[in-house]
């Protein structure tokens, strides 16, 4: 995760959220599906 943060020049306060955001739903319980839904809902409100 450190290399990714360096590459995008951003340090996450909570690295576990970054890991969650990058985890596909096919891996099991802890995945990005809830974050995807939240992001889609926010975009729907903004657009």
C-alpha positions in Angstrom: 0.0 0.0 0.0 2.9 2.3 0.6 4.0 2.2 -3.0 0.5 3.0 -4.2 0.3 5.9 -1.8 3.7 7.2 -3.0 2.7 6.8 -6.7 -0.5 8.8 -6.3 1.2 11.2 -3.9 -1.4 10.8 -1.2 -1.2 9.4 2.3 -4.4 7.8 3.6 -5.2 8.3 7.3 -6.9 4.9 7.4 -5.1 2.4 5.2 -7.7 -0.2 5.9 -10.2 1.8 3.9 -7.8 1.8 0.9 -7.4 -1.9 1.2 -11.2 -2.3 1.4 -11.7 -0.1 -1.6 -9.4 -2.2 -3.7 -10.8 -5.6 -2.6 -13.2 -7.2 -5.1 -16.4 -8.8 -3.9 -15.3 -12.2 -5.1 -12.8 -12.4 -2.3 -15.4 -12.8 0.4 -17.2 -10.8 3.1 -14.9 -7.8 3.4 -15.1 -6.1 0.0 -15.7 -2.8 -1.8 -19.4 -3.4 -2.6 -20.7 -1.1 0.2 -18.2 1.6 -0.8 -19.2 1.2 -4.5 -22.9 1.7 -3.6 -22.1 4.8 -1.4 -20.0 6.3 -4.2 -22.7 5.7 -6.8 -25.3 7.2 -4.6 -23.2 10.3 -4.0 -22.5 10.7 -7.7 -26.3 10.4 -8.4 -27.0 13.3 -6.0 -24.3 15.5 -7.4 -25.0 14.9 -11.1 
